[in-house]
């Protein structure tokens, strides 16, 4: 039972942290490419709507992996981590800004070339 409790605490810490990191990355990309109305409106959306919704979705994914694979803590942690990373990447891809004047390719200038740009 202590393994499940530890996995629960890990998910409780991981979900909001990953949601905040995802929002920060998305906000930086929007700011660099001049996407949206302005930075205040984008930040308000990210802080008040995006972060709580993504935290809840990531926490539910983590809890689903614990519920299904709770008897195998290492596999559960790896599967939960993969689910959380995949869901964050999908959230970034859905809200990633398109091509703009400042980012003709749709990718900010600071984005590393070895990491594929988000998008479906």
Secondary structure, 3 states (H helix, E strand, C coil): CHHHHHHHHHHHHHHHHHHHHHHHHHHHHHHHHCCCCCHHHHHHHHHHHHHHHHHHHHHHHHHHHHHHHCCCHHHHHHHHHHHHHHHHHHHHHHHCCCCCCCCCCCCCCCCCCCCCCCCC
